[in-house]
Amino acid sequence: MNKKNELSRISVDIPKIKHKRLKKLAADLGLSMRQIILDALESIDECRYSTHIPNEETIQAIKDAKEKKNLIEAKDIEDLFNKLGL
């Protein structure tokens, strides 16, 4: 990744407090801020932003939960497991 033609430059404005925290973290770890950011980008496949499209059953479950429909009430975790058949 050291070849110039394999690199792209990006400029991102971040809140000052985040910049200070990143700078301190880098100093504490003995790394550059650049390296911390590149390390974070390595895990982009595990990123919380997904391109996965939920199926109809999941979409309906999310809609029901938002509308507080078809919810199962339980007094504790064991009661919930019993009601779910687990």
Secondary structure in CASP SS format (residue, H / E / C, confidence):
PFRMAT SS
TARGET T0000
AUTHOR 0000-0000-0000
METHOD secondary structure of the structure
MODEL  1
M C 1.00
N C 1.00
K C 1.00
K H 1.00
N H 1.00
E H 1.00
L C 1.00
S C 1.00
R C 1.00
I C 1.00
S C 1.00
V C 1.00
D C 1.00
I C 1.00
P C 1.00
K H 1.00
I H 1.00
K H 1.00
H H 1.00
K H 1.00
R H 1.00
L H 1.00
K H 1.00
K H 1.00
L H 1.00
A H 1.00
A H 1.00
D H 1.00
L H 1.00
G C 1.00
L C 1.00
S C 1.00
M H 1.00
R H 1.00
Q H 1.00
I H 1.00
I H 1.00
L H 1.00
D H 1.00
A H 1.00
L H 1.00
E H 1.00
S C 1.00
I H 1.00
D H 1.00
E H 1.00
C C 1.00
R C 1.00
Y C 1.00
S C 1.00
T C 1.00
H C 1.00
I C 1.00
P C 1.00
N C 1.00
E H 1.00
E H 1.00
T H 1.00
I H 1.00
Q H 1.00
A H 1.00
I H 1.00
K H 1.00
D H 1.00
A H 1.00
K H 1.00
E C 1.00
K C 1.00
K C 1.00
N C 1.00
L C 1.00
I C 1.00
E C 1.00
A C 1.00
K C 1.00
D C 1.00
I H 1.00
E H 1.00
D H 1.00
L H 1.00
F H 1.00
N H 1.00
K H 1.00
L H 1.00
G C 1.00
L C 1.00
END
